[in-house]
C-alpha cells in the first residue's frame, strides 16, 4: 500500500499539467489585479470630483454665487484700443 502511494505521488509530481494550470491561474490573477488598480484610480478620481461638487452644493445652500466658468452670453465685452501703432526706432 505504501508503494502504491509513493508511485501515485511521483506520478502527480511528474505531471506538468498541474504546473501549467497554476502558472495560467497566476498570470490571470496578475492581469486582473492590474485592471483593478486602474479602475480604483478612476474611482478615486471620481470620488474627489464628488467631494468638490458637494462643497459647491453646500455653498449654494448658503446663498453663495456659483463658482466656475461663467456662461459666455452673460459676459460683457470690453473694447480695447488697438489703434495705436508702435513706431520702431
MODELLER restraints for C-alpha pairs under 7 A, 6 or more apart:
rsr = mdl.restraints
at = mdl.atoms
rsr.add(forms.Gaussian(group=physical.xy_distance, feature=features.Distance(at['CA:60:A'], at['CA:66:A']), mean=6.92, stdev=0.5))
